[in-house]
Amino acid sequence: KPGIIDASLLASIVKQDIMPFCQAMPSSFVAHYPEWPLTLDGMLNGNLKRMDISHFKVSLPTAFSVDANGHAENVTDMKSLLANLDIKARTYDLDFVTSLAGMDSRSTIAIPQGITLDGNLQADGLRYEANLIARQDSGSITIDGMFDMDAESYQAQLNIDRINLHNFMPTDSLYHFSGTVDV
């Protein structure tokens, strides 16, 4: 008979605790990283045969929030793993992240506020699937992808509908873009 796991996580990690791990990061990343604590909150219930993940949230106020719910089965055997995870995310001010692109990218590259992500991630053994939709203003990107580690194959389709590229590259003259990419 499998054991039972009931775990609750509630953690706040302040900037001073995170920065020692960011010594190789650009100084502008460190300087602009938010002063608010990174918060982790969630619950795991079940056992190693089936684990339910409820109300798992990662949040950095003023920067982003991510919520996830789902379950996983056979968590100790990657070849038999079955998992299903629903995610929701929202960005706020991510200016500090653009410094990771190098040079003085904060003036040429932007991550606009208000990007939302809704989706589902699944695992069936060594086969992984993602169905996601990201929205920004009136535009969206739909991503349907699959990666099969056993067969060493992948497939992805991106449908881009009216994404305003100027919001991401404010010094460029590009604006709305729509298209489809099949890989």
Disulfide bonds with the S-S distance in Angstrom:
none
